[in-house]
Amino acid sequence: MTNTKNTSETQDSQKSPKRAESDTAEDRPSPMQLLRDARTQLEELTGMAAESVSSFEQTEHGWSLQVEVLELARVPDTMSLMASYQVDLDLDGQLTGYRRVRRYERGRADAHRSGGR
């Protein structure tokens, strides 16, 4: 009986590293879940409403996003102050850092971007 238990424990321990490798890839959040979690984490930290994600890319250490945030509501709405935040996440979707990279009025288009008329 002891041999059977030891044999099964040995087999389980031999399988564990392989199982752990595949589990980490399978257990990682989907891109949509990453976006939702990033918005929620940024809202909790800043107290400001994240309205949209304007860019999303995988990096060497995780993910990088640009999140558009309502910083100051004004009337009319086109005069509200918005901000673009760079948000960095690790591979598991946990926020590792953020910073404001731009502040603008909601109704104002970028003057420095080409392609539009």
C-alpha positions in Angstrom: 0.0 0.0 0.0 2.8 2.4 0.8 4.4 1.8 -2.5 1.2 2.7 -4.4 0.9 6.0 -2.4 4.6 6.9 -2.9 4.3 6.1 -6.6 1.2 8.3 -7.1 2.9 11.1 -5.1 6.0 10.9 -7.3 3.8 10.9 -10.4 1.9 13.9 -9.1 5.1 15.8 -8.2 6.5 15.0 -11.7 3.3 16.4 -13.3 3.1 19.5 -11.2 5.7 21.6 -13.0 4.1 20.9 -16.4 0.7 21.5 -15.0 1.8 24.8 -13.4 3.3 26.0 -16.7 0.1 25.4 -18.6 -2.1 26.7 -15.8 -0.3 30.1 -15.8 -0.9 30.6 -19.5 -4.5 29.4 -19.2 -5.2 31.3 -16.0 -4.1 34.6 -17.4 -7.0 37.0 -18.0 -8.3 37.7 -21.5 -7.7 41.0 -23.1 -11.2 42.2 -22.4 -10.8 41.2 -18.7 -7.5 43.1 -18.6 -9.2 46.2 -20.0 -12.0 46.0 -17.5 -9.7 45.4 -14.6 -7.4 48.2 -15.6 -10.2 50.7 -15.8 -11.5 49.6 -12.4 -8.1 49.8 -10.7 -7.4 53.3 -12.1 -10.9 54.5 -11.0 -10.2 53.2 -7.5 -6.8 54.9 -7.3 -7.7 58.2 -8.8 -11.4 58.5 -7.9 -12.1 59.6 -11.5 -14.3 57.9 -14.0 -12.4 56.0 -16.8 -14.5 56.6 -20.0 -12.6 54.6 -22.6 -9.4 52.8 -23.5 -7.8 54.5 -26.5 -4.8 52.1 -26.9 -3.8 48.7 -25.7 -0.6 46.8 -26.3 1.4 43.9 -24.9 4.9 44.8 -23.6 7.9 42.8 -22.5 6.7 43.0 -18.9 2.9 42.9 -19.3 0.5 45.4 -20.9 0.4 49.2 -21.6 -2.8 51.1 -22.0 -4.0 54.7 -22.7 -7.1 55.4 -20.7 -9.3 58.4 -21.2 -10.5 59.8 -17.9 -13.1 62.5 -17.0 -11.1 64.9 -14.7 -13.5 67.8 -14.4 -17.2 67.8 -15.5 -18.3 71.2 -16.9 -21.4 72.6 -18.6 -21.6 72.3 -21.5 -20.2 68.8 -21.6 -17.8 69.7 -24.5 -15.9 72.0 -22.1 -15.3 69.1 -19.6 -11.6 68.4 -18.8 -10.4 65.0 -19.9 -7.0 63.4 -19.4 -5.2 60.5 -21.0 -3.4 58.2 -18.6 -0.7 55.7 -19.4 -1.5 52.6 -17.4 1.0 49.7 -17.0 -0.1 46.2 -16.0 1.9 43.1 -15.2 1.1 39.8 -17.1 -1.6 39.0 -14.6 -3.4 42.3 -15.1 -2.4 44.0 -11.9 -1.7 47.7 -12.2 2.0 48.4 -11.7 1.9 52.1 -12.5 0.1 55.0 -14.1 0.8 58.6 -15.1 -1.1 61.4 -16.8 0.3 62.1 -20.2 -2.2 64.6 -21.6 -5.0 66.9 -20.4 -7.5 68.4 -22.8 -11.1 69.8 -23.2 -13.5 67.1 -24.4 -14.6 69.0 -27.5 -11.2 69.9 -28.7 -9.4 67.9 -31.4 -5.6 67.2 -31.3 -3.8 69.9 -33.2 -0.6 67.9 -33.5 -2.0 64.8 -35.2 -2.0 64.5 -38.9 -4.6 62.8 -41.1 -7.7 64.8 -40.3 -9.0 68.0 -41.9 
